Every structure is written in C-alpha cells, then in structure tokens.
Amino acid sequence: MKHFLLFYELAADYLERRPGFRSGHLKHAWDAHGRGELVVAGALTDPADSAVLMFKGEDPSAAEAFARADPYVINGLVRHWYVREWTTVVGDLAASPVRLD
C-alpha cells in the first residue's frame, strides 16, 4: 500500500460557487472513503485557495479517477489538480514506517 496526495488549486470564486456543488462533492468523497480509497480530505484556509485529499492504494489511479469525476472539477471550482505519491514514514497510518530503536 502507498499513499497519494491529490492537490486541488481552487478557482477564485470557489467559496461563492461551492454551495451549489457541495452535496455532490461530499457524497463523492464519502463514497471513495467507504471503498477504502480516500483516507482524509479537506480544504486549506486563509486563503481558501487549495484542498488536499489523501488516498491509499498501489498506484495513483483511484485519486486520478476521483478528480475526473468530482463535481468540483467538472463544474470548474477546481482550476488545476495533480497527484503526488507521498512516502509516509511516521505514525500509525504510515505506509513505510521507519522506527529507530
């Protein structure tokens, strides 16, 4: 298992337009969580210009498929998205724990 971060760069009018698409976006996110793909997700604040979503899997395909089908992406609330593999080494959820004994 590996971790992948999906980064969203949000449109300038994201906060104004979000209410019309939030229910669909949240359903999409909770469905991905229920399938065991999405670990945790949320928007960054001050400024509200980005969001980060953490996925787990063997490759980035779940994160990429999520973005392509996300109502926020489809309706232009996300102006750019990309996925990066994240090597997690500390914590209970770390995919590649490194412990010093």
Secondary structure, DSSP 8 states (H G I E B T S, - for coil): -EEEEEEEEE-TTHHHHGGGTHHHHHHHHHHHHHTT-EEEEEE--SS--EEEEEEEESSTHHHHHHHHH-HHHHTTSEEEEEEEEE---SSTT-SS-----
